[in-house]
Amino acid sequence: MKKVVTIVLVCALALSLAALSGCGGSSDQVTLRVYNWGVNIADGSDDYIDVIELFEEAYPEIDVIYDTYETNEALYTRLAGGGVSYDVIIPSDYMIARMIREDMLLPLNFDNIPNYDLVDDTFKNQSYDPNNEYSVPYTWGTVGIIYNTKYVDEADIGGWDLLWNEKYADRIVMIDNSRDAFAIAEAMLGYSLNTEDPDEIQAAADLLAEQLPILQSYQMDDMYNLMENEEAWIAPYYAGDAMLMMDENPDLAFYLPEDQTFNVFIDAMCIPASAENKEEAELFINFLCEPEISGGNMDYIGYGTPVSAAKEYMDPEMANNPVAYPDEETLARGEAFVALSDEAQQLMDNLFNEVKAGLA
């Protein structure tokens, strides 16, 4: 189904929801604060739907303030520091487990989230939230390598070792968060992506340090401009974001390492313990699970939808894209992150800072 048809459908959905919610609005407006990854919701650009605008049309008594972060760790630090209140956050699996462990999330009232029934069973009862109490899946995806086919020899691609290839010195950009960077090094060394062995974590740090002489920089959201403008040629990044970059520069391509482990993740919607508008937050979560909304949203952001019914409303090319939806054989090589112990995470963070300090 073409994008323009999807827009018509979701607008019709928004109008019907608005009618049910009592269109006239309320004298007591509620401000809903949402905290999400950068470039992780359809915002009306390039003729895609504007999810927040549609939600505000459906619930005119709710105004949404939308902020973004670059990493799970940045999200955690901001919330753990106090002094700020968000109603909806969208962390990754391992961070959700950590937040549950530290009593940073509220249990959800699923009476307000009936669309949870539409979420595929594959994404329920996950180890990070085994009883499905604190989270509703938003997207899923993988971490692989995006590269420029104009400059990178096909003979060199296939594994994580491309990130250490001296032929491409100063054209390689590394992902700037400890968990993802260490996972790549751990996969190179044949370790679990969830190792807590201090010696293995140190060995991963040493391997990352060996990469520094050929590395251009560590980046997160700035990865887009660097890769699209061909200032960098090789980088590890998330599959959905790679799809956006490839739309902007057709010379870019993406692969998941062959015969090596890579991260498979779920990002899920949660309500922080400090939330001020829990019921409205649950309405927002439910809205994002509407198949028409999820389909239009995933068309833009490029990640996998956990609501299979949403594919009916997506561009078929996107709904069947192997970057967003790898086959089962490929996914079998993936490994999900779990929350590390505080001691292991602190060791990793400290070593990561030491490694980055050595970047010339």
Buried (B, 14 or more C-beta within 10 A) or exposed (E): BEBEEBBEBBBEBBBEBBEEBEBEEEEEEBEBBBBBBBBBBBBBEEEBBBBBBBBBBBBBBBEBEBEBBBBBBBBBEBBEEEEEBBBBBBBBBBBBBBBBEBEBBBEBEBEBBEBBEBBEEEBBEBEBBEEBEBBBBBBBBBBBBBBBBEBBEEEBBBBBEBBBBEEBEEBBBBBBBBBBBBBBBBBBBEBBBBBBEEEBBEBBBEBBBEBBEBBBBBBBBBBBEBBBEBEBBBBBBBBBBBBBBBEEBEBBBBBBBEEBBBBBBBBBBBBBEBBBBBEBBBBBBBBBBBBBBBBBBBBBBBBBBBBBBBBBBBBEEBBEBEBBBBEEEBBEBBBBBBBBEEEBBEBBBEBBEEBBEEBE
